[in-house]
Amino acid sequence: MARPVGTGTDAGASRKRLRVVGVVLAVLVVAAAAGFLAGGGFGTGTADAVRGLVVALAVGLLAAGATVGVWRVNRRHAARLGISTSRYLRVARSVRRGEAPDDPVERAAAADLVSRMRRGPGSMSHRWAPRLLIGGGVLWGATGVVFIADGAYGWALYAFAMMALVLVQLVSLRRRERRLEAAARGLGI
């Protein structure tokens, strides 16, 4: 008995789903591996595989929970707006790039996304966001100086790397805000 042959669109959608699942699994594996390395090697100066496995399990569960939570929130917002989750995520990517979609349904989703992004704590319009990022960078830098004074150069490198990441986030926050405003202008809001 012959099986029905799917259309090219079905195969494309299936490939997209597999790609998303692959990316999610890759992120979970990397998170678990990083957790194992961090748990097994940091802190005491000796390698401990059991502690590494426990930290890997904890990090993996946190990453999986965050992934499921973000997916459910996006799916709920997409359903409220009457579009598919993949289409909603495509609109969100275009808004983050500063582009406004042409389709009326996507424009409604983009307007909702812009208003939610403006209210979020990661927005430049949130008055404490830049101050908290600057304060976090200063604290990480001070921690690095303390580690250097203590002779813990590996931990000092870690602290300075975290300081750099926090300060890069501050610069990224400004760029993201400019792109969000460009999308809002394109939507006329």
Secondary structure as UniProt FT lines:
FT   HELIX           8..41
FT   HELIX           49..81
FT   HELIX           85..96
FT   TURN            97..98
FT   HELIX           104..119
FT   TURN            121..122
FT   TURN            124..125
FT   TURN            127..128
FT   HELIX           129..150
FT   HELIX           153..187
//
